[in-house]
Amino acid sequence: METLWNRNYVKALTANFMLYFSFMLIVPILPLYLADTYGAGKHTIGIVLSGYTITVMLVRPFSGYIVDSFDRKKVLTACYGVMFILFGGYLIGGSLLLFTLVRTLHGAPYGATTIANSTVAIDVLPSSRRAEGIGYYGLSNNLATALSPSVGILIYDVTHDFRILFALSMLVSGIGLLVASSIKVKSKECTQKVELPKMKLDRFFLTKGWSQALITCCFGLSYGILSTYLAIYGRERLGITSGTGMYFLILSVGLMLSRLQGAKALRDGNITHNAAVGVSISVFGYILFAAVPDLWAYYASALIIGLGNGHMFPAVQTMFVNLAPNSLRGTANSTLYTSWDAGVGLGVVFGGILAEMFGYGSAFRLGAAVNLFGVVFFFTYVRNSFERNRLR
């Protein structure tokens, strides 16, 4: 059996972890930062924080095409470098308008870097271990997404200094940039020439994966509401001032356990089975969180959602990759991430609106309902559609 843990694959995982850790480190404290520093209301916070997601969604489809058409290593290094530089914008401070501008612009290199790095990771994987490798790769960003908010909240609880968190994010991003720049990719895998009609939609969106994109958007919306408004909800509704970090820590434990347990199933080709298990578990966690505003349900939902997402995300990503030819790996990845970020952005916006009008409980109920729709659609259509259209 071919070696999975080659040097370049490990570097791609490390760069990916640093990418997500640096970006997600400040996500849970941004609503507090905007409220405390600029006196922003709930609706304003939702609008300001959705700016980067809109930019990500605009950039990612083109990122997939660029990654498929040019040297993937050079694209990765350039995008990672710009993302690192823009972290300095948070340290400048100033007005709410300046913050909004920096946050919105930051979405462009972040979105492009995630596509470039994930595609490079797939390039350096042996073909016989690709599905398993995608699962472990996803663990690196899921683990960072789960751990970094808890670290960020812990640091803020101790220091009450937002600038320390912004500086730490920039430092971690810089380390990730150095690691990414050292990855070696064979030239024939770096550059993919796409011979498609000029206006063909598949250059920018994997049309065969539209149903996977829809459910990914649903699941992203749920997580967008949860991750963005968890800290301020816990403080206002449950009186939790320092336990939000523990929530993400428990969620990360669930992610690690399910990723490790599901790796063998992915290696054996049980892709839709893993996805089915994941979406079924995670929706229960969102329903529990929304329906029972109590401390035990608060923390139990973290473990359940972690267990579910750890199974679901790598399986869905493998579904996207298996629907696309090798020359469209970047497009497949960009479709996945664009769909996820579209859901996250919608969750931030509509979650903020509902929280302003009816309270945070209504926002979390919306997330649970949309997640449930995605689960039902997966079992009634998506699973069978994938088996009919898969290329490998």
C-alpha positions as CSV (number, residue, x, y, z in Angstrom):
1,M,0.0,0.0,0.0
2,E,1.3,3.5,-0.9
3,T,2.5,5.8,1.9
4,L,-0.1,8.3,3.1
5,W,2.0,10.4,5.4
6,N,4.6,11.7,3.0
7,R,6.5,14.9,3.8
8,N,4.6,17.2,1.5
9,Y,1.2,15.9,2.6
10,V,2.1,16.6,6.3
11,K,3.2,20.1,5.3
12,A,-0.1,20.7,3.5
13,L,-2.0,19.6,6.6
14,T,0.2,21.9,8.8
15,A,-0.3,24.9,6.6
16,N,-4.0,24.2,6.5
17,F,-4.2,24.0,10.3
18,M,-2.4,27.3,10.6
19,L,-4.6,28.9,8.0
20,Y,-7.8,28.0,9.8
21,F,-6.4,28.5,13.3
22,S,-5.3,32.1,12.5
23,F,-8.6,33.0,10.9
24,M,-11.0,31.3,13.4
25,L,-9.0,32.4,16.5
26,I,-10.7,35.8,16.4
27,V,-14.2,34.8,15.1
28,P,-16.0,34.3,18.5
29,I,-14.6,37.5,20.0
30,L,-15.4,39.8,17.0
31,P,-19.1,40.4,18.1
32,L,-17.7,41.4,21.5
33,Y,-15.1,43.5,19.9
34,L,-17.6,45.4,17.7
35,A,-20.0,45.8,20.6
36,D,-17.4,47.0,23.2
37,T,-15.2,49.1,20.9
38,Y,-17.7,50.6,18.5
39,G,-21.0,50.2,20.3
40,A,-22.4,48.2,17.4
41,G,-25.9,46.6,17.8
42,K,-26.8,43.0,16.9
43,H,-28.0,43.8,13.4
44,T,-24.9,45.9,12.7
45,I,-22.7,43.1,13.9
46,G,-24.4,40.7,11.6
47,I,-23.9,43.0,8.6
48,V,-20.3,43.8,9.3
49,L,-19.2,40.2,9.9
50,S,-21.0,39.0,6.8
51,G,-18.8,41.1,4.6
52,Y,-15.9,38.7,4.5
53,T,-18.2,35.8,3.6
54,I,-19.6,37.7,0.6
55,T,-16.1,38.3,-0.6
56,V,-15.2,34.7,-0.1
57,M,-18.2,33.6,-2.2
58,L,-17.3,36.0,-5.0
59,V,-13.7,34.9,-5.1
60,R,-13.9,31.1,-4.6
61,P,-15.4,30.1,-7.9
62,F,-12.7,32.0,-9.7
63,S,-10.1,30.6,-7.3
64,G,-11.0,27.1,-8.5
65,Y,-10.5,28.0,-12.1
66,I,-7.2,29.8,-11.4
67,V,-5.9,26.8,-9.4
68,D,-6.8,24.5,-12.2
69,S,-5.2,26.7,-14.9
70,F,-1.9,27.9,-13.3
71,D,0.9,26.7,-11.1
72,R,-0.9,25.6,-7.9
73,K,2.1,26.1,-5.7
74,K,2.6,29.7,-6.8
75,V,-1.1,30.5,-6.5
76,L,-1.0,29.0,-2.9
77,T,2.0,31.1,-1.9
78,A,0.7,34.3,-3.3
79,C,-2.7,34.0,-1.7
80,Y,-1.4,32.9,1.6
81,G,1.0,35.9,1.6
82,V,-1.8,38.4,1.0
83,M,-3.9,36.9,3.8
84,F,-1.0,37.2,6.2
85,I,-0.5,40.9,5.3
86,L,-4.1,41.8,5.8
87,F,-4.1,40.5,9.4
88,G,-2.1,43.6,10.1
89,G,-5.2,45.7,9.3
90,Y,-7.0,44.6,12.5
91,L,-4.1,46.0,14.5
92,I,-4.5,49.4,12.9
93,G,-7.8,50.0,14.6
94,G,-9.6,53.2,13.7
95,S,-13.3,53.5,12.7
96,L,-16.0,50.9,12.3
97,L,-15.8,51.6,8.5
98,L,-12.1,50.8,8.4
99,F,-12.7,47.5,10.3
100,T,-15.5,46.6,7.9
101,L,-13.3,47.3,4.9
102,V,-10.4,45.2,6.3
103,R,-12.7,42.3,7.3
104,T,-14.4,42.3,3.9
105,L,-11.1,42.4,2.0
106,H,-9.7,39.6,4.1
107,G,-12.2,37.2,2.7
108,A,-10.6,37.2,-0.8
109,P,-7.2,35.7,0.1
110,Y,-8.7,33.5,2.7
111,G,-11.1,32.0,0.2
112,A,-8.4,31.5,-2.5
113,T,-5.9,30.0,-0.1
114,T,-8.3,27.4,1.2
115,I,-8.9,26.2,-2.4
116,A,-5.3,26.3,-3.4
117,N,-4.0,24.5,-0.3
118,S,-6.7,21.7,-0.4
119,T,-6.0,21.1,-4.1
120,V,-2.2,20.9,-3.5
121,A,-2.9,18.4,-0.7
122,I,-4.9,16.2,-3.0
123,D,-2.1,16.5,-5.6
124,V,0.6,15.1,-3.2
125,L,-1.6,12.3,-2.0
126,P,-1.2,8.8,-3.5
127,S,-4.3,7.9,-5.5
128,S,-5.0,4.7,-3.6
129,R,-5.1,6.7,-0.3
130,R,-6.9,9.8,-1.6
131,A,-10.3,9.4,0.2
132,E,-8.6,8.6,3.5
133,G,-6.2,11.4,3.0
134,I,-9.0,13.9,2.4
135,G,-10.5,12.8,5.7
136,Y,-7.4,13.5,7.7
137,Y,-6.9,16.7,5.8
138,G,-10.3,17.8,6.8
139,L,-9.4,16.9,10.4
140,S,-6.7,19.6,10.3
141,N,-9.1,22.4,9.5
142,N,-11.9,21.1,11.6
143,L,-9.6,20.7,14.5
144,A,-8.3,24.2,14.1
145,T,-11.8,25.6,13.7
146,A,-12.8,23.9,16.9
147,L,-9.7,24.6,19.0
148,S,-8.9,28.2,18.0
149,P,-12.1,29.8,19.2
150,S,-11.6,28.2,22.6
151,V,-8.0,29.5,22.7
152,G,-9.1,32.9,21.5
153,I,-11.8,33.2,24.2
154,L,-9.4,31.9,26.9
155,I,-6.8,34.5,26.0
156,Y,-9.4,37.2,26.0
157,D,-10.8,36.1,29.4
158,V,-7.3,36.4,30.8
159,T,-6.1,39.6,29.0
160,H,-9.2,41.5,27.9
161,D,-7.0,42.8,25.1
162,F,-8.2,42.3,21.5
163,R,-4.9,43.5,20.0
164,I,-3.1,40.5,21.5
165,L,-5.5,38.2,19.7
166,F,-5.1,40.0,16.4
167,A,-1.3,39.9,16.7
168,L,-1.3,36.2,17.5
169,S,-3.5,35.5,14.4
170,M,-1.0,37.3,12.3
171,L,1.9,35.3,13.8
172,V,0.2,32.0,13.2
173,S,-0.6,32.9,9.7
174,G,3.0,33.8,9.0
175,I,4.2,30.4,10.2
176,G,1.6,28.8,7.9
177,L,2.9,30.8,5.0
178,L,6.5,29.6,5.6
179,V,5.3,25.9,5.7
180,A,3.2,26.3,2.6
181,S,6.0,27.8,0.7
182,S,8.2,24.8,1.4
183,I,5.8,22.2,-0.2
184,K,7.1,20.5,-3.2
185,V,4.6,19.6,-5.9
186,K,5.5,17.9,-9.2
187,S,5.2,20.3,-12.1
188,K,2.7,18.1,-13.9
189,E,0.5,18.2,-10.9
190,C,1.0,21.9,-10.2
191,T,-0.3,23.1,-13.5
192,Q,-3.6,21.8,-14.9
193,K,-4.7,23.0,-18.3
194,V,-8.4,23.1,-18.6
195,E,-9.7,22.8,-22.1
196,L,-13.3,24.0,-21.8
197,P,-15.6,26.3,-23.8
198,K,-15.0,29.9,-22.6
199,M,-18.4,30.4,-21.0
200,K,-18.9,26.8,-19.6
201,L,-20.3,27.0,-16.1
202,D,-18.1,24.0,-15.0
203,R,-15.1,26.3,-15.1
204,F,-16.4,28.0,-11.9
205,F,-19.0,25.6,-10.4
206,L,-19.2,21.8,-10.5
207,T,-22.7,21.5,-11.9
208,K,-22.9,17.8,-11.3
209,G,-22.4,18.6,-7.6
210,W,-25.3,21.0,-7.3
211,S,-27.2,18.8,-4.8
212,Q,-24.1,18.3,-2.7
213,A,-23.7,22.1,-2.8
214,L,-27.2,22.7,-1.5
215,I,-26.9,20.5,1.5
216,T,-23.4,21.9,2.3
217,C,-25.0,25.4,2.3
218,C,-27.6,24.2,4.7
219,F,-25.1,22.7,7.1
220,G,-22.9,25.8,6.8
221,L,-25.8,28.1,7.8
222,S,-26.3,26.1,11.0
223,Y,-22.6,26.3,11.9
224,G,-22.5,30.0,10.9
225,I,-25.2,30.9,13.4
226,L,-23.7,28.7,16.1
227,S,-20.0,29.8,15.9
228,T,-20.8,33.5,15.5
229,Y,-23.4,34.0,18.2
230,L,-22.5,31.3,20.7
231,A,-20.3,33.5,23.0
232,I,-22.8,36.4,23.2
233,Y,-25.8,34.0,23.6
234,G,-24.0,32.1,26.3
235,R,-23.3,35.3,28.2
236,E,-26.8,36.8,27.8
237,R,-29.0,33.7,28.1
238,L,-27.1,31.2,30.2
239,G,-24.8,33.5,32.2
240,I,-21.7,31.8,30.8
241,T,-18.8,34.2,30.9
242,S,-15.9,31.8,30.4
243,G,-17.4,28.5,29.4
244,T,-17.7,29.2,25.6
245,G,-14.1,28.1,25.0
246,M,-15.0,24.7,26.7
247,Y,-17.8,24.4,24.2
248,F,-15.4,24.4,21.2
249,L,-13.0,22.2,23.1
250,I,-15.7,19.5,23.5
251,L,-16.7,19.9,19.9
252,S,-13.1,19.4,18.8
253,V,-13.0,16.1,20.8
254,G,-16.0,14.9,18.9
255,L,-14.4,15.9,15.7
256,M,-11.2,14.0,16.4
257,L,-13.0,10.9,17.6
258,S,-15.2,10.7,14.5
259,R,-12.5,11.5,12.0
260,L,-10.3,8.8,13.4
261,Q,-13.1,6.3,13.5
262,G,-14.4,7.2,10.0
263,A,-10.9,7.0,8.3
264,K,-11.2,3.3,7.7
265,A,-14.7,3.6,6.2
266,L,-13.4,6.2,3.8
267,R,-10.4,4.1,2.9
268,D,-12.8,1.2,2.1
269,G,-14.9,3.4,-0.1
270,N,-17.9,3.8,2.2
271,I,-18.4,7.5,1.3
272,T,-22.1,7.8,1.4
273,H,-22.4,5.7,4.6
274,N,-20.0,8.1,6.4
275,A,-22.0,11.1,5.1
276,A,-25.3,9.6,6.2
277,V,-24.0,8.8,9.7
278,G,-22.5,12.3,10.0
279,V,-25.6,14.3,9.0
280,S,-27.9,12.2,11.1
281,I,-25.8,12.8,14.3
282,S,-25.1,16.5,13.8
283,V,-28.7,17.5,13.2
284,F,-29.6,16.0,16.6
285,G,-27.0,18.2,18.2
286,Y,-28.4,21.4,16.6
287,I,-31.9,20.5,17.6
288,L,-30.9,19.8,21.1
289,F,-29.0,23.1,21.4
290,A,-32.0,25.1,20.0
291,A,-34.7,23.2,21.9
292,V,-33.2,23.0,25.4
293,P,-31.7,26.3,26.6
294,D,-29.9,24.6,29.5
295,L,-26.3,24.1,30.5
296,W,-26.2,20.3,30.1
297,A,-27.8,20.5,26.6
298,Y,-25.4,23.4,25.7
299,Y,-22.3,21.2,26.3
300,A,-23.8,17.9,25.1
301,S,-24.7,19.5,21.8
302,A,-21.0,20.4,21.3
303,L,-19.9,16.7,21.5
304,I,-22.8,15.6,19.2
305,I,-22.2,18.2,16.6
306,G,-18.5,17.4,16.6
307,L,-19.1,13.7,16.2
308,G,-21.5,14.4,13.3
309,N,-19.4,17.0,11.4
310,G,-16.3,14.8,11.7
311,H,-18.0,12.1,9.7
312,M,-19.9,14.4,7.4
313,F,-17.4,16.9,6.0
314,P,-14.7,14.6,4.7
315,A,-17.3,12.3,3.1
316,V,-19.0,15.2,1.3
317,Q,-15.7,16.6,0.1
318,T,-14.7,13.2,-1.2
319,M,-18.1,13.1,-3.0
320,F,-17.3,16.4,-4.7
321,V,-13.8,15.2,-5.8
322,N,-15.2,11.9,-7.1
323,L,-17.6,13.8,-9.3
324,A,-14.9,15.8,-11.0
325,P,-12.0,14.8,-13.4
326,N,-8.5,15.5,-12.2
327,S,-8.3,18.7,-14.2
328,L,-11.2,20.1,-12.2
329,R,-10.1,19.3,-8.7
330,G,-9.8,23.0,-7.9
331,T,-13.3,23.7,-9.2
332,A,-14.7,20.7,-7.1
333,N,-13.0,22.1,-4.0
334,S,-14.1,25.7,-4.7
335,T,-17.7,24.5,-5.1
336,L,-17.6,22.8,-1.7
337,Y,-16.1,25.7,0.1
338,T,-18.2,28.3,-1.7
339,S,-21.4,26.4,-0.7
340,W,-20.2,26.2,2.9
341,D,-19.3,29.8,3.1
342,A,-22.6,30.8,1.5
343,G,-24.4,29.0,4.2
344,V,-22.2,30.5,6.9
345,G,-22.8,34.0,5.5
346,L,-26.5,33.5,5.4
347,G,-26.4,32.2,8.9
348,V,-24.6,35.3,10.1
349,V,-27.0,37.7,8.4
350,F,-30.3,36.0,9.1
351,G,-29.1,35.0,12.6
352,G,-28.4,38.6,13.4
353,I,-31.7,39.8,12.1
354,L,-33.7,37.2,14.0
355,A,-31.6,37.8,17.2
356,E,-32.4,41.5,16.9
357,M,-36.1,40.9,16.4
358,F,-36.9,37.8,18.5
359,G,-33.8,36.9,20.5
360,Y,-30.9,34.4,19.9
361,G,-33.1,31.4,20.6
362,S,-35.0,32.0,17.3
363,A,-31.7,32.2,15.4
364,F,-30.6,28.8,16.6
365,R,-34.0,27.3,15.9
366,L,-33.6,28.5,12.3
367,G,-30.3,26.8,12.1
368,A,-31.7,23.5,13.3
369,A,-34.6,23.7,10.9
370,V,-32.4,24.4,7.9
371,N,-30.0,21.6,8.9
372,L,-32.9,19.2,9.2
373,F,-34.0,20.1,5.6
374,G,-30.5,19.3,4.4
375,V,-30.5,15.9,6.1
376,V,-33.9,15.0,4.5
377,F,-32.7,16.1,1.1
378,F,-29.5,14.0,1.5
379,F,-31.5,10.8,2.1
380,T,-34.2,11.5,-0.5
381,Y,-32.0,12.7,-3.4
382,V,-28.3,13.5,-2.9
383,R,-27.1,10.0,-1.9
384,N,-28.6,8.3,-5.0
385,S,-27.6,11.1,-7.3
386,F,-23.9,10.8,-6.3
387,E,-23.8,7.0,-6.9
388,R,-25.3,7.6,-10.5
389,N,-22.8,10.3,-11.4
390,R,-19.5,9.4,-9.6
391,L,-16.4,9.0,-11.8
392,R,-14.4,6.9,-9.3
